[in-house]
Amino acid sequence: MHALTSALAASTSKPAATSAQIGGVVDVFLQFGVLGALVLVGLFFFNRVWKEQQARAERAETALAELNRDLRDKVVPVLATVAAVLKDAERAIVERRDRG
């Protein structure tokens, strides 16, 4: 930051800049360029990971909806039948006990 401040102060106070001053400013911008490039790479990576997580979440939601549909279509009718059979069995046991 000191190099940028001194380079900017030198360039505004003198009409012509020396090669050392220009080199200092270029070095500062190159440093920011590297940081900027790292930020862009980080943002690209974050965006890619975010999209992958979103796609993964959508696949999980789809799988969950399919499991719920299978449960509703296959298991619930069977459980209803089992409940009816158990009621019939209980009724038969009570009738047999009452007769005997």
Buried (B, 14 or more C-beta within 10 A) or exposed (E): EEBBEEBBEBBEEEEEBEEEBEEBBEEBEEEEEEEEEEEEEEEEEEEEEEEEEEEEEEEEEEEEEEEEEEEEEEEEEEEEEEEEEEEEEEEEEEEEEEEE
